[in-house]
Protein backbone atom coordinates (compact mmCIF):
# COMPACT_ATOMS: atom_id res chain seq x y z
CA UNK A 1 0.00 0.00 0.00
CA UNK A 2 2.81 2.42 0.93
CA UNK A 3 4.58 1.69 -2.35
CA UNK A 4 1.36 2.37 -4.32
CA UNK A 5 0.85 5.68 -2.48
CA UNK A 6 4.40 6.76 -3.34
CA UNK A 7 3.83 5.90 -7.02
CA UNK A 8 0.62 8.00 -7.11
CA UNK A 9 2.35 10.98 -5.46
CA UNK A 10 5.24 10.68 -7.92
CA UNK A 11 2.85 10.68 -10.88
CA UNK A 12 1.04 13.79 -9.57
CA UNK A 13 4.36 15.63 -9.09
CA UNK A 14 5.43 14.76 -12.62
CA UNK A 15 2.13 16.09 -13.98
CA UNK A 16 2.46 19.38 -12.06
CA UNK A 17 6.10 19.87 -13.07
CA UNK A 18 5.37 19.19 -16.72
CA UNK A 19 2.47 21.69 -16.66
CA UNK A 20 4.44 24.46 -14.90
CA UNK A 21 6.19 25.79 -18.03
CA UNK A 22 2.85 26.00 -19.86
CA UNK A 23 1.23 27.79 -16.90
CA UNK A 24 4.18 30.20 -16.66
CA UNK A 25 4.06 30.84 -20.39
CA UNK A 26 0.32 31.52 -20.24
CA UNK A 27 0.86 33.90 -17.30
CA UNK A 28 3.62 35.79 -19.15
CA UNK A 29 1.40 35.99 -22.22
CA UNK A 30 -1.50 37.42 -20.19
CA UNK A 31 0.71 40.00 -18.49
CA UNK A 32 2.34 40.92 -21.78
CA UNK A 33 -1.01 41.33 -23.52
CA UNK A 34 -2.33 43.47 -20.68
CA UNK A 35 0.73 45.74 -20.48
CA UNK A 36 0.84 46.16 -24.25
CA UNK A 37 -2.60 47.74 -24.42
CA UNK A 38 -2.71 51.05 -26.25
CA UNK A 39 -4.86 54.04 -25.41
CA UNK A 40 -8.61 53.61 -25.41
CA UNK A 41 -10.29 54.35 -28.76
CA UNK A 42 -10.79 57.95 -29.84
CA UNK A 43 -14.02 58.36 -31.79
CA UNK A 44 -16.74 60.81 -32.71
CA UNK A 45 -19.17 62.02 -35.31
CA UNK A 46 -19.24 64.97 -37.67
CA UNK A 47 -22.53 66.80 -38.24
CA UNK A 48 -23.54 69.81 -40.29
CA UNK A 49 -25.22 72.94 -38.89
CA UNK A 50 -28.65 71.29 -38.75
CA UNK A 51 -27.43 68.05 -37.20
CA UNK A 52 -27.20 65.83 -40.28
CA UNK A 53 -24.33 63.29 -40.44
CA UNK A 54 -21.53 64.26 -42.82
CA UNK A 55 -19.86 61.37 -44.69
CA UNK A 56 -16.37 61.38 -46.24
CA UNK A 57 -15.00 64.15 -43.98
CA UNK A 58 -11.27 64.01 -43.24
CA UNK A 59 -10.31 63.62 -39.57
CA UNK A 60 -6.66 63.60 -38.49
CA UNK A 61 -4.28 64.01 -35.55
CA UNK A 62 -1.86 66.76 -36.54
CA UNK A 63 1.82 65.86 -36.35
CA UNK A 64 1.08 62.12 -36.58
CA UNK A 65 0.22 59.57 -39.27
CA UNK A 66 -3.28 59.07 -37.86
CA UNK A 67 -5.84 60.00 -40.49
CA UNK A 68 -9.28 58.69 -41.39
CA UNK A 69 -12.60 59.68 -43.00
CA UNK A 70 -16.14 59.58 -41.69
CA UNK A 71 -18.51 56.84 -42.83
CA UNK A 72 -22.09 57.25 -44.11
CA UNK A 73 -23.25 57.96 -40.55
CA UNK A 74 -20.66 60.70 -40.04
CA UNK A 75 -18.82 58.39 -37.63
CA UNK A 76 -15.02 58.10 -37.31
CA UNK A 77 -12.67 56.22 -35.00
CA UNK A 78 -8.99 55.82 -34.16
CA UNK A 79 -8.83 52.39 -32.44
CA UNK A 80 -5.32 52.85 -30.99
CA UNK A 81 -4.55 56.58 -30.75
CA UNK A 82 -1.35 57.95 -29.20
CA UNK A 83 -1.74 59.13 -25.63
CA UNK A 84 -1.19 62.66 -24.33
CA UNK A 85 -1.85 66.16 -25.62
CA UNK A 86 -2.78 66.13 -29.31
CA UNK A 87 -4.44 68.30 -31.95
CA UNK A 88 -7.50 66.99 -33.75
CA UNK A 89 -8.24 68.41 -37.19
CA UNK A 90 -11.52 68.06 -39.14
CA UNK A 91 -11.91 69.44 -42.66
CA UNK A 92 -14.08 69.20 -45.74
CA UNK A 93 -14.11 71.41 -48.82
CA UNK A 94 -16.80 74.07 -48.61
CA UNK A 95 -16.87 74.02 -44.79
CA UNK A 96 -14.94 75.98 -42.18
CA UNK A 97 -12.28 73.58 -40.82
CA UNK A 98 -12.12 72.76 -37.11
CA UNK A 99 -8.92 72.42 -35.07
CA UNK A 100 -9.23 71.25 -31.48
CA UNK A 101 -6.62 70.59 -28.78
CA UNK A 102 -7.35 67.56 -26.60
CA UNK A 103 -5.79 65.17 -24.11
CA UNK A 104 -6.02 61.46 -24.89
CA UNK A 105 -6.06 59.76 -21.48
CA UNK A 106 -5.92 56.15 -22.56
CA UNK A 107 -8.21 54.98 -19.73
CA UNK A 108 -11.66 55.49 -21.20
CA UNK A 109 -12.90 55.86 -24.78
CA UNK A 110 -13.13 59.52 -25.79
CA UNK A 111 -16.08 60.63 -27.94
CA UNK A 112 -15.65 63.93 -29.78
CA UNK A 113 -18.69 65.50 -31.48
CA UNK A 114 -17.83 68.02 -34.22
CA UNK A 115 -20.17 70.39 -36.07
CA UNK A 116 -18.94 71.89 -39.35
CA UNK A 117 -20.19 75.25 -40.56
CA UNK A 118 -20.66 75.79 -44.28
CA UNK A 119 -18.57 78.60 -45.77
CA UNK A 120 -20.39 81.49 -47.47
CA UNK A 121 -21.29 80.82 -51.10
CA UNK A 122 -19.51 84.02 -52.16
CA UNK A 123 -16.09 82.48 -51.44
CA UNK A 124 -14.18 81.60 -54.58
CA UNK A 125 -12.61 78.19 -55.18
CA UNK A 126 -9.18 79.71 -54.53
CA UNK A 127 -10.39 81.12 -51.19
CA UNK A 128 -11.89 77.78 -50.19
CA UNK A 129 -8.65 75.98 -51.02
CA UNK A 130 -6.66 78.58 -49.07
CA UNK A 131 -8.94 78.14 -46.04
CA UNK A 132 -8.57 74.37 -46.33
CA UNK A 133 -4.77 74.57 -46.54
CA UNK A 134 -4.63 77.16 -43.76
CA UNK A 135 -6.36 74.73 -41.41
CA UNK A 136 -3.63 72.17 -42.05
CA UNK A 137 -0.93 74.75 -41.26
CA UNK A 138 -2.74 75.88 -38.11
CA UNK A 139 -3.14 72.31 -36.87
CA UNK A 140 0.50 71.47 -37.61
CA UNK A 141 1.74 74.61 -35.85
CA UNK A 142 -0.42 73.86 -32.80
CA UNK A 143 0.81 70.25 -32.74
CA UNK A 144 4.43 71.47 -32.76
CA UNK A 145 3.71 73.89 -29.91
CA UNK A 146 1.99 71.19 -27.86
CA UNK A 147 4.98 68.93 -28.42
CA UNK A 148 7.07 71.72 -26.87
CA UNK A 149 4.65 71.82 -23.93
CA UNK A 150 5.20 68.11 -23.32
CA UNK A 151 8.92 68.63 -22.66
CA UNK A 152 8.65 71.91 -20.72
CA UNK A 153 6.99 73.27 -17.59
CA UNK A 154 4.03 74.69 -19.51
CA UNK A 155 0.42 73.58 -19.45
CA UNK A 156 -2.39 72.92 -21.92
CA UNK A 157 -6.03 73.60 -21.02
CA UNK A 158 -8.47 71.88 -23.37
CA UNK A 159 -12.13 72.82 -23.69
CA UNK A 160 -13.11 70.08 -21.25
CA UNK A 161 -10.60 71.16 -18.60
CA UNK A 162 -11.63 74.82 -18.96
CA UNK A 163 -15.29 73.94 -18.43
CA UNK A 164 -14.39 71.71 -15.48
CA UNK A 165 -12.39 74.49 -13.80
CA UNK A 166 -15.04 77.18 -14.48
CA UNK A 167 -12.50 80.06 -14.37
CA UNK A 168 -13.72 83.60 -13.78
CA UNK A 169 -10.66 85.06 -15.51
CA UNK A 170 -7.26 84.11 -16.89
CA UNK A 171 -5.80 84.37 -13.38
CA UNK A 172 -7.74 81.27 -12.30
CA UNK A 173 -5.97 79.25 -15.02
CA UNK A 174 -2.50 80.67 -14.35
CA UNK A 175 -2.40 80.27 -10.57
CA UNK A 176 0.07 77.57 -9.51
CA UNK A 177 1.82 77.12 -12.87
CA UNK A 178 5.61 77.10 -12.31
CA UNK A 179 7.31 80.16 -13.78
CA UNK A 180 4.14 82.30 -13.88
CA UNK A 181 3.07 85.12 -11.56
CA UNK A 182 -0.56 86.22 -11.97
CA UNK A 183 -2.48 88.71 -9.82
CA UNK A 184 -5.94 90.24 -9.94
CA UNK A 185 -6.11 94.01 -10.20
CA UNK A 186 -8.97 96.49 -9.94
CA UNK A 187 -8.96 96.93 -13.71
CA UNK A 188 -8.23 93.35 -14.75
CA UNK A 189 -5.07 91.37 -13.96
CA UNK A 190 -1.30 91.29 -14.36
CA UNK A 191 0.77 88.32 -15.53
CA UNK A 192 4.54 87.85 -15.67
CA UNK A 193 7.03 85.10 -16.39
CA UNK A 194 9.84 84.60 -13.89
CA UNK A 195 11.95 83.02 -16.67
CA UNK A 196 13.28 80.57 -14.12
CA UNK A 197 10.52 77.98 -14.16
CA UNK A 198 10.58 77.85 -10.36
CA UNK A 199 7.13 79.31 -9.79
CA UNK A 200 5.79 82.25 -7.84
CA UNK A 201 6.77 80.77 -4.48
CA UNK A 202 10.49 80.63 -5.30
CA UNK A 203 11.22 83.29 -7.88
CA UNK A 204 14.78 83.08 -9.16
CA UNK A 205 14.49 85.51 -12.09
CA UNK A 206 13.17 89.01 -12.55
CA UNK A 207 9.52 89.29 -13.71
CA UNK A 208 9.15 89.67 -17.47
CA UNK A 209 5.95 90.53 -19.40
CA UNK A 210 4.07 87.64 -20.99
CA UNK A 211 2.86 87.94 -24.57
CA UNK A 212 -0.73 86.98 -25.37
CA UNK A 213 -2.15 85.59 -28.61
CA UNK A 214 -5.77 85.04 -29.61
CA UNK A 215 -6.24 82.90 -32.72
CA UNK A 216 -2.62 83.65 -33.81
CA UNK A 217 -2.99 87.45 -33.42
CA UNK A 218 -0.91 89.24 -30.78
CA UNK A 219 -3.14 91.08 -28.28
CA UNK A 220 -2.57 93.09 -25.12
CA UNK A 221 -3.46 92.13 -21.57
CA UNK A 222 -6.50 94.44 -21.49
CA UNK A 223 -7.99 92.60 -24.47
CA UNK A 224 -7.68 89.26 -22.67
CA UNK A 225 -9.10 90.71 -19.43
CA UNK A 226 -12.29 91.69 -21.27
CA UNK A 227 -12.86 88.18 -22.62
CA UNK A 228 -15.00 85.44 -21.12
CA UNK A 229 -13.02 82.23 -20.44
CA UNK A 230 -16.08 80.20 -21.44
CA UNK A 231 -15.50 81.35 -25.04
CA UNK A 232 -12.07 79.71 -25.13
CA UNK A 233 -11.53 76.44 -26.98
CA UNK A 234 -8.04 75.90 -25.56
CA UNK A 235 -5.30 77.77 -23.72
CA UNK A 236 -1.58 77.03 -24.08
CA UNK A 237 0.69 78.40 -21.33
CA UNK A 238 4.44 78.71 -22.00
CA UNK A 239 6.37 80.13 -19.01
CA UNK A 240 9.67 80.12 -20.94
CA UNK A 241 9.71 80.48 -24.73
CA UNK A 242 12.09 81.46 -27.49
CA UNK A 243 10.02 80.67 -30.57
CA UNK A 244 6.56 79.22 -31.12
CA UNK A 245 5.38 77.79 -34.44
CA UNK A 246 2.83 79.90 -36.31
CA UNK A 247 3.02 82.92 -33.97
CA UNK A 248 4.63 86.35 -34.44
CA UNK A 249 6.90 86.51 -31.40
CA UNK A 250 7.29 89.86 -29.64
CA UNK A 251 10.79 90.97 -28.68
CA UNK A 252 11.35 91.77 -25.02
CA UNK A 253 8.64 89.39 -23.78
CA UNK A 254 9.21 86.16 -21.88
CA UNK A 255 6.76 83.32 -22.16
CA UNK A 256 3.48 83.25 -24.02
CA UNK A 257 -0.18 82.43 -23.54
CA UNK A 258 -2.02 81.27 -26.66
CA UNK A 259 -5.82 81.34 -26.66
CA UNK A 260 -7.84 79.55 -29.33
CA UNK A 261 -11.41 80.77 -29.56
CA UNK A 262 -14.41 78.58 -30.28
Order of alpha helices (4+ residues) and beta strands (2+ residues): alpha-beta-beta-beta-beta-beta-beta-beta-beta-beta-alpha-beta-alpha-alpha-beta-beta-beta-beta-beta-alpha-beta-beta
